[in-house]
């Protein structure tokens, strides 16, 4: 039966919570469980020795309850204060890219070298082509120390999870959860020794953090510190994810009463929606860790280091990576070389065209000058609208009673005439006669005035001529 059983141990600072579950498919059934109060460290005792004493106390309790733990798989839950945690919004849904990006972000924060940090991630939401993930890192030496201590007892450690993630899963799994799914909510999880904060936007986490450790603080000081850290958490959320129009705070506490005065003091944060609820109805922490280890095994966070290093598979993977990198570099060099060759050829073609243009320029200028001379010759030899022809036409259309005083002719452009008449009607009749002539394109009777001395009507008229024959060939 041990093959179908799994041990869960939530490693907290003040106590260890443990449980043994019977696993069948995605269903888990609790077989045994309890809470182990941790013994205080003895003077001069190392961290390793103290960890072994804690383990021995747990094993003694298991033996007392006749739990055959040897060979049993083990899932460990780690306190959030032991890990580096970041919520990241990344522009991809590819699993490998998410793994690499989360590892890079944790390496930037970690005080340890990359090969001394156990890194994992968990996808919280995947809107469109983006992903919001929880990335976490843990000192690899600490993980290995936990694993070695339990492995010496005959257990098989296989997963390292975060207790805070398990608590959030228990909260979010509740059908009666009253969290706001539209705005931003800060969930304050009160415990005997500490307070955790989980911030969500529309129900999706954006912050996981233990914000206050009590360490013997009086109730009032403990509440004041929670308020200060909650204000700081709200500011961090606004800075990293933008401000929200709807903010709420939910105080989640064990027992029937929450921390005295906490709700009133939280009014200082400026958040109008503040409420409290008991979490006694929730399953225990080990239940959350067990659900994550069985139902979402491949999707949930696992900070356990791999069981092997530098195997043939690793070397083959590195070789494939090097081959891929070499191929990418070769393709890059080919593309860059082709681009430079293309630019060189284009420059050579441009230089050839410039030389051809320079060679043809004299011939082009000579041709242009010849065309201009031909144009001018055709213009002055066109007698269709010559001065004599237009004067003959105007005189022929001139009514009796009109005398022309001037005739100014500009070939292919304009004729200006002026004269006098006995009355204005003769002038308008004269203009109408000229309108019927096909020789002109436009007539403008610019002025009519009566002369004071002679008493006759004087006029001026502008007659437009079309361009002379051959002008259409002008460049």
MARBA-354317 format. One record per residue (C-alpha): residue number from 1; x negated, y negated, z negated. Coordinates in nm, 4 decimals, padded with zeros to 6 digits. Last residue first. Layout:
N
k=NUM, u=X, v=Y, w=Z
...
***
This chain:
475
k=475, u=-00.9702, v=-06.9577, w=07.2807
k=474, u=-00.8050, v=-07.1541, w=07.5689
k=473, u=-00.6361, v=-06.9218, w=07.8070
k=472, u=-00.2935, v=-07.0750, w=07.7327
k=471, u=-00.4239, v=-07.4104, w=07.8578
k=470, u=-00.4297, v=-07.2819, w=08.2162
k=469, u=-00.1352, v=-07.4964, w=08.3394
k=468, u=-00.1107, v=-07.8248, w=08.1471
k=467, u=00.0426, v=-07.8290, w=07.8013
k=466, u=00.4066, v=-07.9370, w=07.7936
k=465, u=00.4845, v=-08.3108, w=07.8136
k=464, u=00.6511, v=-08.5199, w=07.5428
k=463, u=00.8264, v=-08.8488, w=07.6356
k=462, u=00.8023, v=-09.1362, w=07.3869
k=461, u=01.0432, v=-09.4281, w=07.4529
k=460, u=01.0304, v=-09.7984, w=07.3691
k=459, u=01.3179, v=-10.0398, w=07.4197
k=458, u=01.4094, v=-10.4024, w=07.4838
k=457, u=01.7714, v=-10.5260, w=07.5128
k=456, u=01.7892, v=-10.8617, w=07.6936
k=455, u=01.8641, v=-11.2068, w=07.5423
k=454, u=01.5573, v=-11.3509, w=07.7118
k=453, u=01.4157, v=-11.5492, w=07.4221
k=452, u=01.5515, v=-11.3532, w=07.1244
k=451, u=01.4788, v=-11.0091, w=07.2649
k=450, u=01.7367, v=-10.7549, w=07.1512
k=449, u=01.5938, v=-10.4364, w=06.9978
k=448, u=01.5911, v=-10.0645, w=07.0735
k=447, u=01.3265, v=-09.8387, w=06.9205
k=446, u=01.1783, v=-09.4883, w=06.9223
k=445, u=01.3860, v=-09.3240, w=07.1880
k=444, u=01.2163, v=-08.9851, w=07.1528
k=443, u=01.2275, v=-08.7418, w=07.4414
k=442, u=01.1224, v=-08.3776, w=07.4280
k=441, u=00.9988, v=-08.1037, w=07.6621
k=440, u=00.9646, v=-08.2951, w=07.9859
k=439, u=00.9368, v=-08.1940, w=08.3514
k=438, u=01.2684, v=-08.0118, w=08.3723
k=437, u=01.4546, v=-08.3475, w=08.3996
k=436, u=01.8068, v=-08.3554, w=08.2571
k=435, u=01.6912, v=-08.5326, w=07.9413
k=434, u=01.5508, v=-08.8120, w=08.1615
k=433, u=01.8989, v=-08.8951, w=08.2838
k=432, u=02.0291, v=-08.8956, w=07.9266
k=431, u=01.7561, v=-09.1434, w=07.8276
k=430, u=01.8493, v=-09.3766, w=08.1139
k=429, u=02.2167, v=-09.3610, w=08.0092
k=428, u=02.1098, v=-09.4544, w=07.6583
k=427, u=01.9165, v=-09.7519, w=07.7927
k=426, u=02.2015, v=-09.8607, w=08.0198
k=425, u=02.4368, v=-09.8518, w=07.7210
k=424, u=02.2000, v=-10.0756, w=07.5261
k=423, u=02.2626, v=-10.3772, w=07.7482
k=422, u=02.0923, v=-10.5873, w=08.0193
k=421, u=01.7866, v=-10.3729, w=08.0023
k=420, u=01.4219, v=-10.4003, w=07.9017
k=419, u=01.1120, v=-10.1889, w=07.9233
k=418, u=00.8712, v=-09.9556, w=07.7488
k=417, u=00.7184, v=-09.6234, w=07.8437
k=416, u=00.4947, v=-09.3798, w=07.6552
k=415, u=00.4102, v=-09.0506, w=07.8186
k=414, u=00.2660, v=-08.7652, w=07.6094
k=413, u=00.0515, v=-08.4536, w=07.5997
k=412, u=-00.0559, v=-08.2491, w=07.8985
k=411, u=-00.1913, v=-08.5583, w=08.0705
k=410, u=-00.1624, v=-08.8822, w=07.8759
k=409, u=00.0328, v=-09.1517, w=08.0647
k=408, u=00.1156, v=-09.5054, w=07.9417
k=407, u=00.3795, v=-09.6784, w=08.1573
k=406, u=00.4664, v=-10.0374, w=08.0734
k=405, u=00.7281, v=-10.3066, w=08.1572
k=404, u=01.0002, v=-10.0913, w=08.3095
k=403, u=01.3127, v=-10.2821, w=08.4202
k=402, u=01.6608, v=-10.1479, w=08.3665
k=401, u=01.9688, v=-10.3007, w=08.5335
k=400, u=02.0117, v=-10.0302, w=08.7942
k=399, u=01.9502, v=-09.6888, w=08.6441
k=398, u=01.6006, v=-09.5246, w=08.6297
k=397, u=01.6180, v=-09.1577, w=08.7327
k=396, u=01.4056, v=-09.2029, w=09.0446
k=395, u=01.1618, v=-09.4264, w=08.8602
k=394, u=01.1126, v=-09.1559, w=08.5935
k=393, u=01.0581, v=-08.8826, w=08.8540
k=392, u=00.8142, v=-09.0920, w=09.0581
k=391, u=00.6243, v=-09.1870, w=08.7421
k=390, u=00.6140, v=-08.8180, w=08.6457
k=389, u=00.4752, v=-08.7160, w=08.9843
k=388, u=00.2278, v=-09.0110, w=08.9963
k=387, u=00.0937, v=-08.9361, w=08.6459
k=386, u=00.0652, v=-08.5647, w=08.7148
k=385, u=00.3262, v=-08.3209, w=08.5901
k=384, u=00.2998, v=-08.0509, w=08.8563
k=383, u=-00.0397, v=-08.1824, w=08.9685
k=382, u=-00.2519, v=-07.9287, w=08.7746
k=381, u=-00.6102, v=-08.0092, w=08.8736
k=380, u=-00.6923, v=-08.1776, w=08.5405
k=379, u=-00.5749, v=-07.8880, w=08.3241
k=378, u=-00.7158, v=-07.6219, w=08.5484
k=377, u=-01.0596, v=-07.7843, w=08.5309
k=376, u=-01.0419, v=-07.8197, w=08.1499
k=375, u=-00.9502, v=-07.4547, w=08.1114
k=374, u=-01.2228, v=-07.3473, w=08.3504
k=373, u=-01.4742, v=-07.5517, w=08.1523
k=372, u=-01.3528, v=-07.3966, w=07.8249
k=371, u=-01.3697, v=-07.0483, w=07.9728
k=370, u=-01.7256, v=-07.1108, w=08.0832
k=369, u=-01.8247, v=-07.2402, w=07.7383
k=368, u=-01.6740, v=-06.9320, w=07.5723
k=367, u=-01.8522, v=-06.6997, w=07.8132
k=366, u=-02.1867, v=-06.8692, w=07.7442
k=365, u=-02.1255, v=-06.8528, w=07.3680
k=364, u=-02.0418, v=-06.4828, w=07.3886
k=363, u=-02.3478, v=-06.4113, w=07.6018
k=362, u=-02.5682, v=-06.5901, w=07.3485
k=361, u=-02.4030, v=-06.4037, w=07.0523
k=360, u=-02.4313, v=-06.0546, w=07.1988
k=359, u=-02.7780, v=-05.9813, w=07.0575
k=358, u=-02.6898, v=-06.1291, w=06.7168
k=357, u=-02.3746, v=-05.9190, w=06.7029
k=356, u=-02.5661, v=-05.6065, w=06.7948
k=355, u=-02.8199, v=-05.6831, w=06.5205
k=354, u=-02.5404, v=-05.7376, w=06.2678
k=353, u=-02.3715, v=-05.4152, w=06.3758
k=352, u=-02.6960, v=-05.2220, w=06.3315
k=351, u=-02.7487, v=-05.3759, w=05.9847
k=350, u=-02.3934, v=-05.2767, w=05.8855
k=349, u=-02.4475, v=-04.9233, w=06.0087
k=348, u=-02.7714, v=-04.9000, w=05.8075
k=347, u=-02.5930, v=-05.0315, w=05.4969
k=346, u=-02.3157, v=-04.7742, w=05.5448
k=345, u=-02.5751, v=-04.4995, w=05.5790
k=344, u=-02.7490, v=-04.6072, w=05.2568
k=343, u=-02.4165, v=-04.6286, w=05.0683
k=342, u=-02.3254, v=-04.2784, w=05.1854
k=341, u=-02.6660, v=-04.1463, w=05.0838
k=340, u=-02.6299, v=-04.3067, w=04.7400
k=339, u=-02.2831, v=-04.1555, w=04.6952
k=338, u=-02.3976, v=-03.8153, w=04.8180
k=337, u=-02.6874, v=-03.8246, w=04.5730
k=336, u=-02.4555, v=-03.9248, w=04.2842
k=335, u=-02.2096, v=-03.6502, w=04.3788
k=334, u=-02.4852, v=-03.3911, w=04.4112
k=333, u=-02.6412, v=-03.4994, w=04.0806
k=332, u=-02.3034, v=-03.4715, w=03.9089
k=331, u=-02.2376, v=-03.1330, w=04.0653
k=330, u=-02.5783, v=-03.0134, w=03.9472
k=329, u=-02.5182, v=-03.1574, w=03.5987
k=328, u=-02.1770, v=-02.9862, w=03.5820
k=327, u=-02.3302, v=-02.6581, w=03.6997
k=326, u=-02.5998, v=-02.6858, w=03.4330
k=325, u=-02.3383, v=-02.7655, w=03.1672
k=324, u=-02.1297, v=-02.4687, w=03.2772
k=323, u=-02.4355, v=-02.2473, w=03.2726
k=322, u=-02.5320, v=-02.3817, w=02.9294
k=321, u=-02.1781, v=-02.3234, w=02.7994
k=320, u=-02.1748, v=-01.9755, w=02.9447
k=319, u=-02.5066, v=-01.9078, w=02.7768
k=318, u=-02.3724, v=-02.0458, w=02.4507
k=317, u=-02.0700, v=-01.8192, w=02.4735
k=316, u=-02.2906, v=-01.5223, w=02.5512
k=315, u=-02.5067, v=-01.6093, w=02.2497
k=314, u=-02.2041, v=-01.6372, w=02.0243
k=313, u=-02.0607, v=-01.3119, w=02.1542
k=312, u=-02.3948, v=-01.1391, w=02.1079
k=311, u=-02.3909, v=-01.2494, w=01.7466
k=310, u=-02.5363, v=-01.5757, w=01.6123
k=309, u=-02.3348, v=-01.5798, w=01.2907
k=308, u=-02.0750, v=-01.3483, w=01.1391
k=307, u=-01.7879, v=-01.3581, w=00.8998
k=306, u=-01.6608, v=-01.6943, w=01.0196
k=305, u=-01.6217, v=-01.9607, w=00.7490
k=304, u=-01.2832, v=-01.9867, w=00.5742
k=303, u=-01.1321, v=-02.3324, w=00.6095
k=302, u=-00.8036, v=-02.2106, w=00.7557
k=301, u=-00.5312, v=-02.4612, w=00.8385
k=300, u=-00.2085, v=-02.3354, w=00.9868
k=299, u=-00.1294, v=-02.2383, w=01.3451
k=298, u=-00.2727, v=-01.8879, w=01.3756
k=297, u=-00.1296, v=-01.7582, w=01.0483
k=296, u=00.1938, v=-01.9527, w=01.0636
k=295, u=00.4293, v=-01.6969, w=00.9186
k=294, u=00.1820, v=-01.4918, w=00.7139
k=293, u=-00.0817, v=-01.7184, w=00.5567
k=292, u=00.1424, v=-02.0257, w=00.5561
k=291, u=00.4199, v=-01.8377, w=00.3836
k=290, u=00.1763, v=-01.6975, w=00.1277
k=289, u=00.0317, v=-02.0400, w=00.0475
k=288, u=00.3807, v=-02.1796, w=-00.0075
k=287, u=00.4773, v=-01.8871, w=-00.2302
k=286, u=00.1542, v=-01.9345, w=-00.4246
k=285, u=00.2623, v=-02.2892, w=-00.5077
k=284, u=00.5837, v=-02.1828, w=-00.6753
k=283, u=00.9232, v=-02.1960, w=-00.5092
k=282, u=01.1116, v=-02.5265, w=-00.5381
k=281, u=01.4039, v=-02.5680, w=-00.7808
k=280, u=01.1782, v=-02.7274, w=-01.0419
k=279, u=01.0971, v=-03.0053, w=-00.7981
k=278, u=01.2997, v=-03.2722, w=-00.9757
k=277, u=01.4010, v=-03.5854, w=-00.7929
k=276, u=01.3226, v=-03.9554, w=-00.8066
k=275, u=01.4165, v=-04.2561, w=-00.5961
k=274, u=01.2732, v=-04.5834, w=-00.4671
k=273, u=01.4142, v=-04.7607, w=-00.1623
k=272, u=01.3220, v=-05.1298, w=-00.1962
k=271, u=00.9469, v=-05.1045, w=-00.1477
k=270, u=00.7766, v=-05.4250, w=-00.2666
k=269, u=00.4984, v=-05.2328, w=-00.4428
k=268, u=00.5900, v=-05.3998, w=-00.7729
k=267, u=00.9176, v=-05.2036, w=-00.7745
k=266, u=00.6976, v=-04.9033, w=-00.8518
k=265, u=00.6776, v=-05.0284, w=-01.2117
k=264, u=01.0504, v=-04.9708, w=-01.2619
k=263, u=01.0290, v=-04.6206, w=-01.1167
k=262, u=00.7286, v=-04.5333, w=-01.3352
k=261, u=00.8739, v=-04.6537, w=-01.6647
k=260, u=00.8671, v=-04.3076, w=-01.8243
k=259, u=00.7204, v=-04.0369, w=-01.6007
k=258, u=01.0048, v=-03.8281, w=-01.4569
k=257, u=01.2702, v=-03.6451, w=-01.6505
k=256, u=01.4419, v=-03.3117, w=-01.5832
k=255, u=01.1320, v=-03.0992, w=-01.5457
k=254, u=00.8636, v=-03.1251, w=-01.2790
k=253, u=00.8443, v=-03.4481, w=-01.0797
k=252, u=00.8924, v=-03.5691, w=-00.7224
k=251, u=00.8929, v=-03.9489, w=-00.7022
k=250, u=01.0279, v=-04.0518, w=-00.3611
k=249, u=00.9113, v=-04.3888, w=-00.2252
k=248, u=01.0721, v=-04.5498, w=00.0780
k=247, u=00.9667, v=-04.7841, w=00.3563
k=246, u=01.1791, v=-04.8891, w=00.6535
k=245, u=01.0347, v=-05.1676, w=00.8716
k=244, u=00.7063, v=-04.9822, w=00.9144
k=243, u=00.3590, v=-05.1297, w=00.9555
k=242, u=00.1007, v=-04.9788, w=01.1876
k=241, u=-00.0597, v=-04.6348, w=01.1761
k=240, u=-00.4118, v=-04.6896, w=01.0399
k=239, u=-00.3740, v=-05.0263, w=00.8645
k=238, u=-00.0123, v=-04.9824, w=00.7587
k=237, u=-00.0886, v=-04.6339, w=00.6244
k=236, u=-00.3929, v=-04.7625, w=00.4347
k=235, u=-00.1851, v=-05.0462, w=00.2859
k=234, u=00.0823, v=-04.8008, w=00.1716
k=233, u=-00.1884, v=-04.5832, w=00.0112
k=232, u=-00.3301, v=-04.8857, w=-00.1732
k=231, u=00.0132, v=-04.9708, w=-00.3101
k=230, u=00.0499, v=-04.6077, w=-00.4172
k=229, u=-00.2911, v=-04.6243, w=-00.5870
k=228, u=-00.1873, v=-04.9242, w=-00.7932
k=227, u=00.1508, v=-04.7716, w=-00.8820
k=226, u=-00.0104, v=-04.4415, w=-00.9851
k=225, u=-00.2626, v=-04.6308, w=-01.2007
k=224, u=00.0188, v=-04.8143, w=-01.3753
k=223, u=00.2025, v=-04.4851, w=-01.4395
k=222, u=-00.1096, v=-04.3282, w=-01.5962
k=221, u=-00.1653, v=-04.6399, w=-01.8049
k=220, u=00.1904, v=-04.6194, w=-01.9361
k=219, u=00.1732, v=-04.2436, w=-02.0011
k=218, u=-00.1574, v=-04.2610, w=-02.1874
k=217, u=-00.4599, v=-04.1425, w=-01.9845
k=216, u=-00.6087, v=-03.8054, w=-02.0871
k=215, u=-00.7787, v=-03.7210, w=-01.7570
k=214, u=-00.4761, v=-03.8262, w=-01.5488
k=213, u=-00.6156, v=-03.7754, w=-01.2014
k=212, u=-00.4696, v=-04.0222, w=-00.9515
k=211, u=-00.4376, v=-04.0390, w=-00.5726
k=210, u=-00.4591, v=-03.6782, w=-00.4610
k=209, u=-00.4293, v=-03.7257, w=-00.0861
k=208, u=-00.2442, v=-03.6234, w=00.2286
k=207, u=-00.1525, v=-03.9080, w=00.4679
k=206, u=00.0253, v=-03.9337, w=00.8048
k=205, u=00.2761, v=-03.6541, w=00.7582
k=204, u=00.5667, v=-03.6231, w=01.0077
k=203, u=00.9148, v=-03.6799, w=00.8576
k=202, u=00.9855, v=-03.9958, w=01.0560
k=201, u=00.6495, v=-04.1292, w=00.9387
k=200, u=00.5285, v=-03.9413, w=00.6335
k=199, u=00.3074, v=-04.0171, w=00.3361
k=198, u=00.2031, v=-03.7417, w=00.0925
k=197, u=00.0677, v=-03.8570, w=-00.2411
k=196, u=-00.0581, v=-03.6296, w=-00.5185
k=195, u=-00.0503, v=-03.7105, w=-00.8902
k=194, u=-00.2724, v=-03.5418, w=-01.1477
k=193, u=-00.2967, v=-03.3415, w=-01.4717
k=192, u=00.0571, v=-03.2408, w=-01.5548
k=191, u=00.1755, v=-03.2791, w=-01.1984
k=190, u=00.3634, v=-03.5579, w=-01.0248
k=189, u=00.4093, v=-03.5316, w=-00.6481
k=188, u=00.4575, v=-03.8848, w=-00.5122
k=187, u=00.6184, v=-03.8703, w=-00.1680
k=186, u=00.5612, v=-04.1947, w=00.0255
k=185, u=00.8211, v=-04.2332, w=00.2994
k=184, u=00.8024, v=-04.4197, w=00.6295
k=183, u=01.1209, v=-04.4490, w=00.8332
k=182, u=01.3490, v=-04.2213, w=01.0336
k=181, u=01.3494, v=-03.8790, w=00.8690
k=180, u=01.4038, v=-04.0126, w=00.5180
k=179, u=01.3406, v=-03.7396, w=00.2660
k=178, u=01.6444, v=-03.5888, w=00.0971
k=177, u=01.5413, v=-03.2251, w=00.1268
k=176, u=01.8488, v=-03.0099, w=00.0834
k=175, u=01.7414, v=-02.7661, w=00.3548
k=174, u=01.4100, v=-02.7141, w=00.1746
k=173, u=01.1297, v=-02.6258, w=00.4154
k=172, u=00.9812, v=-02.9794, w=00.3939
k=171, u=00.9186, v=-02.9468, w=00.0203
k=170, u=00.7667, v=-02.5989, w=00.0338
k=169, u=00.5540, v=-02.6985, w=00.3321
k=168, u=00.4336, v=-03.0058, w=00.1425
k=167, u=00.3251, v=-02.7943, w=-00.1538
k=166, u=00.1363, v=-02.5582, w=00.0786
k=165, u=-00.0455, v=-02.8501, w=00.2413
k=164, u=-00.1404, v=-02.9790, w=-00.1046
k=163, u=-00.2815, v=-02.6404, w=-00.2013
k=162, u=-00.5234, v=-02.6492, w=00.0918
k=161, u=-00.6123, v=-02.3168, w=00.2583
k=160, u=-00.9050, v=-02.0749, w=00.2561
k=159, u=-00.8285, v=-01.7453, w=00.4315
k=158, u=-00.9890, v=-01.4024, w=00.4614
k=157, u=-01.1324, v=-01.3075, w=00.1217
k=156, u=-01.1549, v=-00.9276, w=00.0919
k=155, u=-01.1438, v=-00.8253, w=-00.2740
k=154, u=-01.3829, v=-00.5717, w=-00.4302
k=153, u=-01.4892, v=-00.7744, w=-00.7357
k=152, u=-01.8164, v=-00.8725, w=-00.5662
k=151, u=-01.6050, v=-01.0093, w=-00.2788
k=150, u=-01.4320, v=-01.2398, w=-00.5254
k=149, u=-01.7581, v=-01.4053, w=-00.6333
k=148, u=-01.9012, v=-01.4015, w=-00.2784
k=147, u=-01.5959, v=-01.5736, w=-00.1306
k=146, u=-01.5919, v=-01.8516, w=-00.3890
k=145, u=-01.9647, v=-01.9098, w=-00.3402
k=144, u=-01.9295, v=-01.9006, w=00.0393
k=143, u=-01.6624, v=-02.1679, w=00.0225
k=142, u=-01.8767, v=-02.3843, w=-00.2058
k=141, u=-02.1806, v=-02.3443, w=00.0202
k=140, u=-01.9690, v=-02.4363, w=00.3219
k=139, u=-01.8739, v=-02.7687, w=00.1659
k=138, u=-01.5211, v=-02.8258, w=00.2875
k=137, u=-01.3720, v=-03.0102, w=00.5852
k=136, u=-01.0171, v=-03.0913, w=00.6808
k=135, u=-00.8329, v=-03.2095, w=00.9912
k=134, u=-00.4570, v=-03.2618, w=00.9838
k=133, u=-00.3338, v=-03.3068, w=01.3375
k=132, u=-00.1090, v=-03.5389, w=01.5337
k=131, u=-00.1125, v=-03.4313, w=01.8956
k=130, u=-00.0545, v=-03.6077, w=02.2269
k=129, u=00.0827, v=-03.4908, w=02.5637
k=128, u=00.4498, v=-03.5522, w=02.4746
k=127, u=00.4768, v=-03.5588, w=02.0931
k=126, u=00.2869, v=-03.2641, w=01.9393
k=125, u=00.3344, v=-03.2634, w=01.5610
k=124, u=00.1482, v=-03.1420, w=01.2503
k=123, u=-00.1244, v=-02.9434, w=01.4287
k=122, u=-00.3637, v=-02.7921, w=01.1735
k=121, u=-00.7393, v=-02.8305, w=01.1599
k=120, u=-01.0450, v=-02.6567, w=01.0229
k=119, u=-01.4022, v=-02.7351, w=00.9256
k=118, u=-01.6479, v=-02.5539, w=00.6964
k=117, u=-01.9432, v=-02.7852, w=00.6443
k=116, u=-02.3085, v=-02.6863, w=00.6024
k=115, u=-02.3822, v=-02.6498, w=00.9743
k=114, u=-02.2540, v=-03.0034, w=01.0309
k=113, u=-02.4826, v=-03.1437, w=00.7635
k=112, u=-02.3215, v=-03.2487, w=00.4388
k=111, u=-02.2008, v=-03.5924, w=00.3288
k=110, u=-01.8975, v=-03.5364, w=00.5519
k=109, u=-01.7148, v=-03.8331, w=00.6999
k=108, u=-01.8640, v=-03.8319, w=01.0514
k=107, u=-01.8717, v=-03.4509, w=01.0493
k=106, u=-01.4974, v=-03.4529, w=00.9778
k=105, u=-01.4294, v=-03.6619, w=01.2879
k=104, u=-01.6452, v=-03.4395, w=01.5084
k=103, u=-01.4827, v=-03.1224, w=01.3769
k=102, u=-01.1382, v=-03.2644, w=01.4495
k=101, u=-01.2423, v=-03.3528, w=01.8053
k=100, u=-01.3926, v=-03.0088, w=01.8724
k=99, u=-01.0921, v=-02.8178, w=01.7403
k=98, u=-00.8454, v=-03.0448, w=01.9183
k=97, u=-01.0361, v=-02.9977, w=02.2450
k=96, u=-01.0261, v=-02.6206, w=02.2030
k=95, u=-00.6532, v=-02.6147, w=02.1326
k=94, u=-00.5546, v=-02.8401, w=02.4225
k=93, u=-00.2713, v=-03.0692, w=02.3172
k=92, u=-00.4519, v=-03.3932, w=02.3956
k=91, u=-00.4568, v=-03.7663, w=02.3183
k=90, u=-00.5426, v=-03.7321, w=01.9454
k=89, u=-00.3663, v=-03.8825, w=01.6433
k=88, u=-00.5703, v=-03.7845, w=01.3369
k=87, u=-00.4781, v=-03.7264, w=00.9709
k=86, u=-00.7969, v=-03.6834, w=00.7677
k=85, u=-00.8921, v=-03.4653, w=00.4725
k=84, u=-01.2354, v=-03.4032, w=00.3165
k=83, u=-01.1983, v=-03.1206, w=00.0670
k=82, u=-01.2535, v=-03.0528, w=-00.3034
k=81, u=-01.0093, v=-03.3239, w=-00.4112
k=80, u=-00.7366, v=-03.1504, w=-00.2078
k=79, u=-00.7479, v=-02.8507, w=-00.4431
k=78, u=-00.8270, v=-02.5245, w=-00.2679
k=77, u=-00.5894, v=-02.2341, w=-00.2102
k=76, u=-00.7481, v=-01.8926, w=-00.1671
k=75, u=-00.6010, v=-01.6072, w=00.0337
k=74, u=-00.7263, v=-01.2588, w=-00.0513
k=73, u=-00.6858, v=-00.9228, w=00.1214
k=72, u=-00.6797, v=-00.6263, w=-00.1156
k=71, u=-00.9668, v=-00.3761, w=-00.1084
k=70, u=-00.9767, v=-00.3637, w=-00.4892
k=69, u=-00.6713, v=-00.5348, w=-00.6411
k=68, u=-00.4890, v=-00.2369, w=-00.7846
k=67, u=-00.2616, v=-00.4383, w=-01.0145
k=66, u=-00.2100, v=-00.2557, w=-01.3438
k=65, u=-00.0690, v=-00.5615, w=-01.5240
k=64, u=-00.3577, v=-00.5495, w=-01.7709
k=63, u=-00.5920, v=-00.4894, w=-01.4805
k=62, u=-00.4641, v=-00.8027, w=-01.3136
k=61, u=-00.5070, v=-01.0027, w=-01.6339
k=60, u=-00.8640, v=-00.8782, w=-01.6713
k=59, u=-00.9297, v=-00.9667, w=-01.3078
k=58, u=-00.8187, v=-01.3246, w=-01.3716
k=57, u=-01.0417, v=-01.3590, w=-01.6788
k=56, u=-01.3307, v=-01.2098, w=-01.4828
k=55, u=-01.2772, v=-01.4647, w=-01.2057
k=54, u=-01.2826, v=-01.7533, w=-01.4530
k=53, u=-01.6011, v=-01.6192, w=-01.6127
k=52, u=-01.7557, v=-01.5852, w=-01.2640
k=51, u=-01.6702, v=-01.9478, w=-01.1866
k=50, u=-01.8321, v=-02.0579, w=-01.5138
k=49, u=-02.1487, v=-01.8665, w=-01.4253
k=48, u=-02.1610, v=-02.0263, w=-01.0816
k=47, u=-02.1033, v=-02.3749, w=-01.2224
k=46, u=-02.3882, v=-02.3223, w=-01.4669
k=45, u=-02.3346, v=-02.2758, w=-01.8412
k=44, u=-02.5581, v=-02.4870, w=-02.0636
k=43, u=-02.2820, v=-02.5488, w=-02.3158
k=42, u=-01.9824, v=-02.3306, w=-02.2410
k=41, u=-01.7268, v=-02.4380, w=-01.9852
k=40, u=-01.3661, v=-02.4387, w=-02.1001
k=39, u=-01.1535, v=-02.1364, w=-02.0247
k=38, u=-00.9002, v=-02.1679, w=-01.7425
k=37, u=-00.5330, v=-02.1182, w=-01.8076
k=36, u=-00.4218, v=-01.8429, w=-01.5713
k=35, u=-00.0739, v=-01.8794, w=-01.4266
k=34, u=00.1279, v=-01.5786, w=-01.3161
k=33, u=00.2364, v=-01.3510, w=-01.0373
k=32, u=00.3533, v=-01.0057, w=-00.9408
k=31, u=00.5190, v=-00.8269, w=-00.6490
k=30, u=00.6429, v=-01.1267, w=-00.4501
k=29, u=00.8007, v=-01.0284, w=-00.1214
k=28, u=00.6774, v=-01.1642, w=00.2101
k=27, u=00.8534, v=-01.1421, w=00.5450
k=26, u=00.6723, v=-01.2342, w=00.8692
k=25, u=00.5955, v=-00.8704, w=00.9497
k=24, u=00.6030, v=-00.6869, w=00.6179
k=23, u=00.3856, v=-00.8292, w=00.3427
k=22, u=00.4060, v=-00.7342, w=-00.0243
k=21, u=00.2835, v=-01.0274, w=-00.2231
k=20, u=00.0498, v=-01.0661, w=-00.5213
k=19, u=00.0479, v=-01.3976, w=-00.7069
k=18, u=-00.1934, v=-01.6391, w=-00.8693
k=17, u=-00.2022, v=-01.9873, w=-01.0186
k=16, u=-00.5413, v=-02.0909, w=-01.1479
k=15, u=-00.5566, v=-02.3623, w=-01.4103
k=14, u=-00.7103, v=-02.6962, w=-01.5066
k=13, u=-00.9181, v=-02.7665, w=-01.1962
k=12, u=-00.6986, v=-02.5872, w=-00.9473
k=11, u=-00.7752, v=-02.2731, w=-00.7475
k=10, u=-00.4534, v=-02.1312, w=-00.6029
k=9, u=-00.5055, v=-01.7540, w=-00.5820
k=8, u=-00.2930, v=-01.5446, w=-00.3449
k=7, u=-00.3390, v=-01.1696, w=-00.3171
k=6, u=-00.2082, v=-00.9842, w=-00.0136
k=5, u=-00.0454, v=-00.6460, w=00.0121
k=4, u=00.0248, v=-00.4398, w=00.3215
k=3, u=-00.3187, v=-00.2741, w=00.3302
k=2, u=-00.2977, v=-00.2329, w=-00.0448
k=1, u=00.0000, v=00.0000, w=00.0000
***
